[in-house]
Amino acid sequence: MARFTDAEVLAQIEEHYEQTGHMPSVRQLRDSLGFASTSTVQHHLDRLVADGSLIRAETTGPGAYHRYRFPE
C-alpha cells in the first residue's frame, strides 16, 4: 500500500491543476497516488482543509466532485 504525506498529496493536486486547469476528483487522486480506497484520499483532503492548504468549495451541479480550491 502506498503511503504519502499530506504535502505529497497536495503536490499531486497542484500538478493536476497546473496540467488541466481544474482540481482532481477524489477518484482521480486515488488512482494517481495508487491508493486502494477513496476514503484514504478523503482523510488527506480533510487534513489539508484543516491546516488551510485547501478550502472546501460550495459547489453543486455538474463537476461538483471538484469541491476543493486553493486559498486566495
N, C-alpha and C positions, 0 to 999 in steps of 0.2 A: 504494500500500500504506500502510495506517495505521501510524503509529509512536506508541507510548505509552511513558511512563516506568513503572517499577515502581510508583511512587506512584499514578499514574493507574489502573493495573490494580487496585491494592489498593482505591482509592476505588470502582471499579466493583463489586468483590467486596462491600465494605461496604454499598453502596447496595442490591445484590441481597439481601443478608442482611436488611437492615432492612425491605425490602418483602415478603419471602417467609418469613423465619424459618429459612431454610437456605442453605447455601453453594451457589453456582452450580456447575454441571458445567463441565468444560473446554470442551465444545461450546457451552454457553450463553455462556461468556465469549468464545469465538471469534466467535460471531455478534453479540454486543452491542458488541464492540470493532471488528468489521469485519476481523478477520484472515482470511487465506486458509487458514491451517493451524492445527491444534491444537498442533503442535509449538512454534509461536511462543508460544502461551499457556503451554505447559509450561515453556519457558525462563524466562518471567517468574515463574511459580509456584515454580520451583526457586530462583531468586534471592531471592524473598520468604521462603522457608523458611530459606535460608542466612543471611539477615540478621535472622531472628527475628520477622518480621512475621506469618508464618503458621506453623502446626505441621502436619506431615503426620499425619493421624489413621489409626489402625489400624482399618479397617472392613472388613466382609465382608457378603455378602448383598445384598438389595435396597437400592438407594441408595448402594452402595459407591463410586460415582463422586464422591460428595461427600466426598472424602477429605482435606480440609483443614479446619482450625479456627483460631480466633484464640487467641493465647496468653492465659492467665488472669492 
